Amino acid sequence: MDALVNTWYAAGWADEIDDRSLVGRTILDRHVLLFRQSDGTAKAIGNRCPHRFAPLHLGKHLGDAVQCGYHGLEFDGSGRCSLNPHGGAEGRSVAKVPAYPLVERYGALWIWLGEETPDESLIPTSMAFMTEPGRAEFHGCIVVEANYQLLNDNLMDLSHGMYLHAGSLSTIEMLKNYHPKVEVVDETVTSRRRSLDIPPPALWHPGLPDGTKTVDFFSHLQWDAPSHVVLEVGCLPLGMPHGSPGQIAAISAHLFTPVSDTRTLYFFSFSRDFSIESQDVDAHVRQTTRHAFIEEDKPMIEAQQEMMGTPDLMSLDPLLLKTDAAAVRVRRLLAKKIADERSRGVDAAAGTHREAARP
């Protein structure tokens, strides 16, 4: 798999895991189990019992341990076998599953699958908005049958919205002055644009004053490796700068976690600063955005993946447009980081077929 290993990926939302949950996930072809200990600490261990390779998430949550549902071996949050009901202490010494660093931050659970020392400062601080007070937020997860880099491409080139999401999240009028400013600073790629004097997309109608015909529409994108995107979009009164009175905006997080070469967990969070107490507006925003993600983006990207027949887009020598500038910079930066890892002997494929415990 062409992916970074020594990095943080979203493994789930914090509110997915309660004190009784056993959640199985596959990330970078590794089988992972998420659960909470009795003190509330979230843990991530291997989901495959080393005895007969049964999935541990089909077992029982015992507070500080997980019991395999097949033969009753128990494993704690360190991956150690804490009880072997069949063989005593000698069985426990060799019965282990991997344990992975897991950090709960910004309402998400972040997992580190690599062998290098995890660096919590690499968790993007741009995600802090997800738990800020005074905003209306919702989140979820979609399984997309496509390579995660196709989702990076999708977000980093918003010109697709003028066709795929026309009338809901975008309008065709945005194309007339679609000139995003793309910058790369260290290992972060940003793309900013502003479309002047255009009809507002339907998503924004409930937050605008009655009779609003046109607005200045803006979007600010930020990508952090390997696949974390924050998008701020909104409407402004004509001619007014960003942050002016009358602005309405939403911030969304798009966290793409590779399952395999052709499957991705798409974690999303959408947060707005207007009409935050209105249930009607909340229902409108949820329905519109979910429709865009699930009924428009997902089937298109999956069909794209099927037509490609390979997870490697660039091997097909695609036609590049000027609107691809941000997406191409992301791909180049990510390719360099993956190559740097491989030069150190790190490969995402390691652990695909064997899931050895950490020492």
Beta strands, then each sheet from edge to edge (+ up, - down):
strand 1: 8-13
strand 2: 23-27
strand 3: 30-36
strand 4: 42-46
strand 5: 60-61
strand 6: 65-67
strand 7: 74-76
strand 8: 81-83
strand 9: 99-100
strand 10: 102-105
strand 11: 108-112
strand 12: 136-144
strand 13: 181-185
strand 14: 188-198
strand 15: 215-224
strand 16: 228-236
strand 17: 248-260
strand 18: 263-272
sheet 1: 1+ 11- 10+
sheet 2: 2+ 3- 4+ 9-
sheet 3: 5+ 6- 7+ 8-
sheet 4: 12+ 18- 17+ 16- 15+ 14- 13+
end
